Amino acid sequence: MYRGIRGTFIYACDKDLRDYLKKHVSTYKKEIPFRILRFDEVKPYVNSVPLVDISAAAGNFSNLQKHSEFEWIELPFGVTAKKGYFVCKVEGESMNKRIPNGSYCLFQQDEGGSRNSKIVLVEHTKFQESEFGSRYTVKEYRSHKSVETDQWSHKAITLKPLSTDSAYQSIELSESELESLKVIGIFEKVLV
């Protein structure tokens, strides 16, 4: 072991000890369970999709973004890349009935339309998840609408946890809070 100014470097020659340490000591750079493609191998949304840091998921997935701004990964066997797909890691227990803590999940970029009863990755600038202090959450989306003379509008949105732990409560957003809400993606599946 070497002690550094900002931490400790541990190197283990013994494979069993190394595996044990990986389980009990957090690492600076987490191992990613996907093959990261070199820039020259990347064919966006043909052979790869972006691996998005959850903090980067707030960015606009527009045509102006360059594919070199993300790490591009090869999807597991049986999962086909599609335009608008991205992968990010979901942390926490609030969705553990559908998404285990620490899972890498496949999302489809949100293009509007009905999201009712779908699991969504959302950003909101006024609330924060107490567990991680982020402005992003993954929850089941419930919309409460009002219809007036051929026009509808959202009266409220409920972001519902799907957890075995009843301590997690739904996030209720009133009409005035909805302009700060942005749906980033629609959950497709857990990959790993």
C-alpha positions in Angstrom: 0.0 0.0 0.0 1.1 3.5 -0.8 -0.3 6.4 1.1 -0.9 9.5 -1.1 -2.0 13.0 -0.5 -5.6 12.2 -1.4 -6.0 8.6 -0.7 -4.4 5.2 -0.7 -3.2 3.1 -3.6 -3.7 -0.7 -3.1 -2.2 -3.3 -5.5 -2.8 -7.0 -4.8 -0.9 -9.7 -6.7 -3.1 -12.5 -5.3 -6.3 -12.9 -7.3 -8.4 -14.0 -4.3 -7.2 -11.0 -2.2 -7.8 -8.7 -5.2 -11.4 -10.0 -5.6 -12.0 -9.6 -1.8 -10.7 -6.0 -1.8 -12.9 -5.1 -4.8 -15.9 -6.1 -2.8 -15.0 -4.2 0.3 -13.0 -1.2 -0.8 -14.4 1.4 -3.2 -12.3 2.2 -6.1 -11.5 5.5 -7.8 -12.7 4.3 -11.2 -15.5 1.8 -11.2 -15.2 -1.1 -13.6 -17.8 -0.9 -16.3 -19.5 -4.2 -17.4 -19.5 -3.3 -21.1 -16.8 -3.1 -23.8 -16.0 0.5 -24.4 -15.3 1.1 -28.1 -12.4 3.1 -29.4 -13.4 6.2 -31.3 -12.6 4.7 -34.7 -14.8 1.7 -33.9 -17.9 3.7 -33.0 -20.9 3.7 -35.4 -23.4 5.6 -33.3 -26.7 3.7 -32.7 -25.5 1.0 -35.1 -22.9 -0.9 -33.1 -23.0 1.2 -29.9 -24.9 3.6 -27.6 -23.6 6.2 -25.3 -22.8 5.4 -21.7 -24.1 8.6 -19.9 -23.0 9.7 -16.5 -26.2 10.5 -14.7 -25.0 14.1 -14.2 -24.6 14.4 -17.9 -28.1 13.0 -18.6 -29.5 16.5 -18.0 -27.8 17.6 -21.2 -29.8 17.9 -24.3 -29.4 14.8 -26.5 -29.8 17.0 -29.6 -28.1 16.6 -33.0 -25.6 19.3 -31.9 -23.9 16.9 -29.5 -20.8 15.1 -30.8 -20.6 11.4 -30.2 -17.0 11.9 -29.0 -18.4 13.6 -25.8 -19.5 10.2 -24.4 -18.0 6.8 -23.9 -19.7 4.6 -26.5 -20.3 1.0 -25.5 -21.2 -2.2 -27.2 -24.6 -3.6 -25.9 -24.9 -7.1 -24.6 -25.7 -10.0 -26.9 -29.4 -9.9 -27.9 -29.9 -6.1 -27.4 -29.8 -4.1 -30.6 -28.7 -0.5 -30.7 -31.3 2.0 -31.8 -31.2 5.8 -32.3 -32.0 7.6 -29.1 -30.9 4.7 -26.8 -28.5 5.4 -24.0 -27.2 3.6 -20.9 -26.8 5.0 -17.4 -26.3 3.5 -13.9 -29.2 3.7 -11.5 -28.3 4.0 -7.8 -30.6 3.6 -4.9 -33.4 1.4 -3.6 -36.5 3.4 -4.5 -37.2 1.3 -7.6 -35.9 -2.1 -6.4 -39.0 -4.0 -7.5 -38.0 -3.4 -11.1 -34.4 -2.0 -11.0 -31.8 -3.4 -8.5 -29.5 -0.9 -6.9 -26.4 -0.2 -9.0 -27.9 -1.6 -12.3 -27.0 -0.3 -15.7 -30.2 0.4 -17.5 -31.1 1.1 -21.1 -33.2 4.2 -21.7 -34.8 5.6 -24.9 -34.5 9.4 -25.2 -37.8 11.0 -24.5 -39.6 12.3 -27.6 -42.8 13.4 -26.0 -46.2 11.6 -26.1 -47.9 9.8 -23.2 -45.6 8.6 -20.5 -48.3 7.6 -18.1 -47.4 4.4 -16.1 -44.0 4.3 -17.7 -40.7 4.3 -15.7 -38.8 7.5 -16.6 -35.5 9.2 -15.8 -36.3 12.8 -14.9 -34.6 16.0 -14.0 -36.2 18.6 -11.8 -34.4 21.8 -10.7 -36.4 22.3 -7.5 -36.4 18.9 -5.7 -33.5 16.7 -4.8 -33.3 13.0 -3.9 -32.3 13.0 -0.3 -30.4 9.7 -0.7 -27.8 11.1 -3.2 -28.4 14.8 -3.3 -28.9 14.8 -7.1 -31.6 16.4 -9.1 -32.4 13.3 -11.1 -34.6 10.4 -10.3 -36.0 7.2 -11.9 -39.6 6.7 -11.0 -43.0 5.5 -12.4 -44.7 8.5 -14.1 -48.4 9.3 -13.3 -50.0 12.3 -15.0 -53.1 14.1 -13.7 -54.7 16.0 -16.6 -57.4 18.6 -17.0 -59.4 19.0 -20.2 -61.0 22.3 -21.1 -62.6 22.9 -24.6 -60.5 20.6 -26.7 -57.3 21.4 -24.8 -55.7 19.5 -22.0 -53.0 20.5 -19.5 -51.2 18.8 -16.7 -52.6 19.6 -13.3 -50.0 17.5 -11.4 -47.4 14.8 -11.9 -46.7 12.0 -9.5 -43.4 10.2 -9.6 -44.0 6.9 -7.8 -41.3 4.7 -6.3 -41.6 0.9 -6.9 -39.8 -0.3 -3.8 -40.0 -3.0 -1.2 -39.1 -0.3 1.4 -42.3 1.7 2.3 -40.1 4.6 3.5 -39.9 5.8 -0.1 -42.7 8.2 -0.8 -44.1 9.4 -4.1 -42.9 12.8 -5.3 -46.0 15.0 -6.0 -45.4 18.0 -8.4 -48.1 20.6 -8.7 -48.9 22.5 -11.9 -46.6 25.4 -10.9 -43.7 23.0 -10.4 -44.0 21.2 -13.7 -42.1 23.8 -15.8 -39.0 22.7 -13.9 -39.5 19.0 -14.8 -37.8 17.5 -17.8 -38.1 13.8 -18.8 -34.7 12.7 -20.0 -35.6 9.1 -21.0 -38.0 6.2 -20.9 -36.8 3.0 -19.2 -36.4 0.1 -21.6 -34.7 -2.6 -19.5 -32.1 -3.5 -17.0 -28.9 -4.6 -18.8 -26.6 -5.6 -15.9 
